Amino acid sequence: MPFKRYVEIGRVALVNYGKDYGKLVVIVDVVDQNRALVDAPDMVRSQMNFKRLTLTDIKIDINRVPKKKTLIDAMEKADVKNKWENSSWGRKLIVQKRRASLNDFDRFKLMLAKIKRAGIVGQELAKLKMETAA
């Protein structure tokens, strides 16, 4: 099975370690076999090790080392943020962040809702079993 996500100019990556953890960045230049120059609308252009990047399926069409304004326009044109939020990976990370931000009372309410749901599902399952047995 061949690779589908290559390190290339315009590839969108997710930062998986460091102070920019969780940010989507775009590779604007490859420095050497271990590092790339990355940029995003809300961060300063900087070098980042490939070990700190996780490549996504999203790629935008840009030239090598574009100006900040050009990069932002290309990201908006390619609708990167919306594509990320609609991907299963992006949705999973959004749910993780939402769960991490719950306070104790919210977790309690969630537990009660799960118990209530399980009870309703159990009752319906019991009804179906009785219908099929009869």
GUZABA-245250 format. One record per atom (N, C-alpha, C, O): residue in one letter; y, z, x. Coordinates in steps of 0.05 Angstrom, whole numbers, padded with zeros to 5 digits, always signed. Example, Ala and Ser with C-alpha at 12.3 -4.5 7.8 and 13.67 -1.06 7.14 Angstrom:
a-00114+00156+00264
a-00090+00156+00246
a-00066+00156+00264
a-00066+00169+00285
s-00045+00142+00257
s-00021+00143+00273
s+00001+00157+00258
s+00023+00161+00268
This chain:
m-00024+00000+00017
m+00000+00000+00000
m+00025+00000+00018
m+00029+00019+00033
p+00042-00020+00016
p+00065-00023+00034
p+00087-00004+00026
p+00089+00006+00003
f+00104+00002+00045
f+00128+00018+00040
f+00147+00004+00021
f+00149-00021+00022
k+00161+00019+00005
k+00181+00008-00013
k+00209+00018-00007
k+00229+00006-00015
r+00210+00041+00007
r+00236+00053+00014
r+00240+00051+00044
r+00228+00066+00059
y+00257+00033+00052
y+00263+00030+00080
y+00290+00042+00087
y+00308+00044+00070
v+00293+00051+00112
v+00319+00060+00122
v+00335+00035+00126
v+00329+00019+00144
e+00355+00031+00110
e+00372+00007+00112
e+00400+00013+00102
e+00404+00033+00087
i+00419-00003+00110
i+00446+00001+00102
i+00448-00003+00071
i+00440-00024+00061
g+00460+00017+00058
g+00462+00015+00029
g+00441+00031+00014
g+00443+00034-00010
r+00421+00042+00029
r+00400+00058+00016
r+00412+00085+00008
r+00425+00098+00025
v+00407+00094-00016
v+00416+00120-00026
v+00395+00140-00018
v+00371+00135-00023
a+00403+00163-00007
a+00384+00183+00001
a+00393+00210-00010
a+00417+00214-00016
l+00374+00228-00012
l+00380+00256-00021
l+00378+00274+00003
l+00358+00273+00018
v+00398+00291+00008
v+00398+00309+00030
v+00379+00332+00023
v+00383+00345+00002
n+00359+00338+00040
n+00339+00358+00033
n+00341+00383+00050
n+00324+00401+00048
y+00362+00385+00067
y+00365+00409+00083
y+00394+00410+00093
y+00407+00390+00097
g+00404+00434+00097
g+00431+00438+00109
g+00452+00444+00088
g+00446+00450+00065
k+00477+00443+00097
k+00499+00451+00080
k+00504+00431+00057
k+00516+00438+00037
d+00495+00406+00060
d+00498+00386+00039
d+00473+00383+00022
d+00469+00362+00009
y+00456+00404+00022
y+00431+00403+00007
y+00435+00394-00022
y+00452+00405-00036
g+00419+00375-00031
g+00420+00366-00059
g+00440+00344-00064
g+00441+00334-00087
k+00455+00335-00045
k+00475+00314-00049
k+00462+00287-00046
k+00444+00283-00030
l+00473+00268-00061
l+00465+00240-00057
l+00484+00227-00037
l+00508+00229-00041
v+00473+00215-00016
v+00489+00202+00004
v+00480+00173+00007
v+00458+00166-00002
v+00496+00156+00019
v+00490+00129+00024
v+00489+00124+00055
v+00507+00133+00069
i+00468+00111+00064
i+00466+00104+00092
i+00485+00081+00097
i+00481+00059+00086
v+00505+00085+00115
v+00524+00064+00120
v+00520+00051+00148
v+00530+00029+00153
d+00504+00065+00165
d+00498+00053+00191
d+00474+00069+00203
d+00471+00093+00198
v+00458+00055+00218
v+00436+00068+00232
v+00444+00072+00261
v+00450+00053+00275
v+00445+00098+00270
v+00454+00104+00297
v+00432+00098+00317
v+00435+00083+00336
d+00409+00111+00313
d+00385+00106+00330
d+00360+00111+00313
d+00362+00113+00289
q+00337+00115+00326
q+00313+00118+00311
q+00310+00145+00297
q+00292+00150+00281
n+00329+00163+00303
n+00328+00190+00291
n+00351+00197+00272
n+00349+00215+00257
r+00373+00182+00274
r+00397+00189+00260
r+00410+00165+00245
r+00407+00142+00253
a+00425+00172+00224
a+00440+00152+00210
a+00467+00162+00204
a+00472+00187+00202
l+00486+00144+00200
l+00513+00151+00191
l+00513+00150+00161
l+00507+00129+00149
v+00518+00173+00148
v+00517+00174+00119
v+00545+00181+00108
v+00562+00193+00121
d+00549+00173+00083
d+00574+00178+00070
d+00569+00181+00040
d+00550+00171+00029
a+00587+00196+00027
a+00587+00200-00002
a+00615+00204-00011
a+00632+00211+00005
p+00621+00200-00037
p+00649+00203-00046
p+00661+00230-00041
p+00685+00233-00037
d+00644+00251-00042
d+00655+00278-00040
d+00648+00292-00013
d+00648+00317-00012
m+00644+00277+00008
m+00639+00289+00034
m+00650+00272+00056
m+00657+00248+00052
v+00652+00283+00080
v+00663+00269+00103
v+00640+00253+00115
v+00617+00263+00117
r+00645+00229+00124
r+00625+00212+00137
r+00615+00226+00162
r+00630+00235+00178
s+00588+00228+00164
s+00577+00242+00187
s+00549+00232+00194
s+00537+00218+00178
q+00540+00239+00218
q+00513+00232+00226
q+00494+00252+00214
q+00500+00275+00212
m+00470+00242+00207
m+00450+00260+00196
m+00423+00251+00205
m+00417+00227+00206
n+00407+00270+00212
n+00380+00265+00222
n+00363+00255+00198
n+00367+00264+00175
f+00344+00237+00203
f+00327+00226+00182
f+00310+00248+00170
f+00301+00245+00147
k+00304+00268+00185
k+00287+00290+00174
k+00302+00305+00152
k+00289+00318+00135
r+00328+00304+00152
r+00344+00317+00131
r+00348+00299+00107
r+00361+00308+00088
l+00339+00275+00108
l+00343+00256+00086
l+00317+00249+00072
l+00296+00246+00086
t+00318+00246+00046
t+00295+00236+00031
t+00305+00210+00017
t+00323+00211+00001
l+00292+00188+00024
l+00301+00162+00013
l+00294+00159-00016
l+00272+00168-00024
t+00312+00147-00031
t+00307+00142-00060
t+00301+00112-00064
t+00303+00096-00045
d+00295+00105-00088
d+00291+00076-00095
d+00317+00061-00099
d+00317+00037-00100
i+00339+00075-00100
i+00365+00063-00106
i+00377+00051-00081
i+00377+00064-00060
k+00386+00026-00083
k+00400+00013-00060
k+00424-00001-00071
k+00424-00014-00092
i+00447+00001-00056
i+00471-00013-00064
i+00477-00034-00043
i+00469-00032-00020
d+00491-00054-00052
d+00498-00077-00034
d+00525-00072-00021
d+00546-00075-00033
i+00524-00064+00005
i+00548-00059+00020
i+00545-00071+00048
i+00523-00076+00057
n+00568-00075+00061
n+00567-00083+00089
n+00564-00059+00107
n+00566-00036+00098
r+00560-00064+00133
r+00557-00042+00152
r+00583-00028+00156
r+00604-00041+00160
v+00583-00001+00154
v+00606+00017+00158
v+00630+00008+00140
v+00651+00000+00151
p+00627+00009+00114
p+00650+00002+00097
p+00670+00024+00095
p+00665+00047+00103
k+00694+00016+00086
k+00715+00036+00082
k+00707+00054+00058
k+00690+00046+00042
k+00718+00077+00057
k+00711+00097+00036
k+00716+00085+00008
k+00699+00089-00009
k+00738+00072+00005
k+00745+00061-00022
k+00724+00039-00030
k+00716+00038-00053
t+00716+00023-00011
t+00696+00002-00016
t+00670+00014-00023
t+00656+00005-00041
l+00662+00036-00009
l+00637+00049-00015
l+00637+00061-00043
l+00618+00059-00058
i+00659+00074-00050
i+00661+00087-00077
i+00660+00065-00099
i+00646+00069-00119
d+00673+00043-00095
d+00673+00021-00114
d+00644+00010-00117
d+00635+00004-00139
a+00630+00006-00094
a+00603-00004-00095
a+00584+00015-00109
a+00566+00007-00124
m+00588+00041-00105
m+00571+00061-00118
m+00576+00061-00149
m+00557+00063-00164
e+00601+00058-00157
e+00608+00057-00185
e+00597+00032-00198
e+00587+00032-00220
k+00599+00009-00183
k+00589-00016-00193
k+00559-00016-00197
k+00549-00027-00216
a+00545-00003-00178
a+00516-00001-00179
a+00507+00021-00198
a+00483+00023-00203
d+00525+00037-00208
d+00519+00059-00226
d+00498+00078-00215
d+00479+00085-00228
v+00503+00087-00190
v+00484+00103-00175
v+00479+00130-00189
v+00457+00139-00192
k+00501+00143-00197
k+00498+00170-00209
k+00481+00169-00234
k+00464+00186-00239
n+00487+00149-00252
n+00472+00147-00277
n+00443+00140-00272
n+00425+00151-00285
k+00437+00122-00252
k+00410+00115-00246
k+00395+00140-00236
k+00372+00144-00243
w+00408+00156-00219
w+00395+00180-00209
w+00389+00200-00231
w+00367+00211-00232
e+00408+00204-00249
e+00404+00224-00270
e+00383+00215-00290
e+00371+00232-00303
n+00378+00189-00292
n+00358+00179-00311
n+00331+00176-00298
n+00311+00171-00311
s+00329+00179-00271
s+00303+00177-00258
s+00288+00203-00262
s+00300+00224-00267
s+00262+00202-00261
s+00246+00226-00266
s+00251+00247-00244
s+00252+00271-00250
w+00255+00238-00220
w+00261+00256-00197
w+00288+00271-00202
w+00289+00295-00199
g+00308+00256-00210
g+00334+00268-00216
g+00334+00287-00239
g+00346+00308-00238
r+00319+00279-00260
r+00317+00297-00284
r+00303+00323-00276
r+00310+00345-00285
k+00282+00321-00259
k+00267+00345-00251
k+00286+00364-00235
k+00284+00388-00239
l+00302+00353-00218
l+00321+00370-00202
l+00342+00383-00220
l+00350+00405-00215
i+00351+00368-00240
i+00370+00379-00259
i+00358+00403-00274
i+00371+00423-00278
v+00333+00400-00283
v+00319+00422-00297
v+00316+00446-00278
v+00319+00469-00287
q+00309+00441-00253
q+00305+00463-00234
q+00331+00478-00230
q+00331+00503-00230
k+00354+00463-00228
k+00380+00477-00225
k+00387+00493-00249
k+00397+00515-00248
r+00381+00481-00273
r+00387+00495-00298
r+00371+00521-00300
r+00382+00542-00308
r+00345+00520-00293
r+00329+00544-00294
r+00337+00564-00274
r+00337+00588-00280
a+00346+00556-00251
a+00355+00575-00230
a+00380+00589-00238
a+00386+00611-00229
s+00396+00576-00255
s+00422+00588-00263
s+00419+00607-00287
s+00439+00619-00296
l+00395+00609-00299
l+00392+00627-00322
l+00394+00656-00313
l+00386+00664-00292
n+00406+00672-00331
n+00407+00701-00325
n+00383+00714-00339
n+00367+00700-00351
d+00381+00740-00336
d+00358+00754-00346
d+00354+00751-00377
d+00332+00747-00386
f+00376+00753-00391
f+00375+00751-00420
f+00366+00723-00429
f+00351+00720-00448
d+00376+00702-00415
d+00368+00675-00421
d+00338+00671-00416
d+00325+00658-00432
r+00328+00682-00394
r+00299+00680-00389
r+00283+00695-00410
r+00262+00685-00418
f+00293+00717-00420
f+00280+00732-00442
f+00279+00715-00467
f+00258+00713-00480
k+00302+00703-00474
k+00302+00686-00498
k+00283+00662-00496
k+00270+00654-00515
l+00282+00651-00472
l+00264+00629-00467
l+00235+00638-00470
l+00218+00623-00481
m+00228+00661-00460
m+00201+00672-00463
m+00194+00676-00493
m+00172+00668-00501
l+00213+00687-00508
l+00207+00690-00537
l+00203+00663-00551
l+00186+00661-00568
a+00219+00644-00544
a+00217+00617-00556
a+00189+00605-00549
a+00177+00592-00566
k+00180+00608-00524
k+00154+00598-00517
k+00131+00612-00532
k+00112+00599-00540
i+00134+00638-00536
i+00114+00653-00551
i+00113+00643-00580
i+00092+00639-00591
k+00137+00639-00592
k+00139+00630-00619
k+00126+00602-00622
k+00112+00597-00641
r+00133+00585-00603
r+00122+00557-00604
r+00092+00558-00601
r+00078+00543-00616
a+00081+00574-00583
a+00052+00576-00579
a+00039+00586-00605
a+00017+00576-00611
g+00051+00604-00619
g+00040+00614-00644
g+00038+00593-00665
g+00018+00590-00679
i+00060+00577-00667
i+00061+00556-00687
i+00040+00534-00681
i+00026+00525-00699
v+00038+00527-00655
v+00018+00507-00647
v-00010+00517-00652
v-00027+00502-00662
g-00015+00543-00647
g-00041+00555-00652
g-00048+00554-00681
g-00071+00549-00688
q-00029+00560-00699
q-00034+00560-00727
q-00041+00532-00737
q-00060+00528-00753
e-00026+00512-00728
e-00031+00484-00736
e-00058+00475-00726
e-00072+00460-00740
l-00065+00483-00702
l-00091+00475-00691
l-00113+00488-00707
l-00134+00475-00712
a-00110+00513-00715
a-00130+00526-00731
a-00133+00512-00758
a-00155+00509-00768
k-00111+00503-00771
k-00112+00489-00796
k-00128+00463-00793
k-00145+00457-00809
l-00122+00448-00771
l-00136+00423-00766
l-00166+00428-00762
l-00183+00412-00771
k-00173+00449-00747
k-00201+00455-00743
k-00215+00462-00769
k-00238+00454-00773
m-00202+00477-00786
m-00214+00484-00812
m-00218+00459-00830
m-00238+00457-00844
e-00198+00441-00829
e-00201+00416-00845
e-00224+00399-00835
e-00239+00388-00851
t-00227+00397-00809
t-00249+00380-00798
t-00276+00393-00802
t-00296+00380-00806
a-00277+00420-00802
a-00302+00435-00807
a-00311+00433-00836
a-00334+00434-00842
a-00292+00432-00854
a-00298+00432-00882
a-00307+00405-00893
a-00313+00403-00917
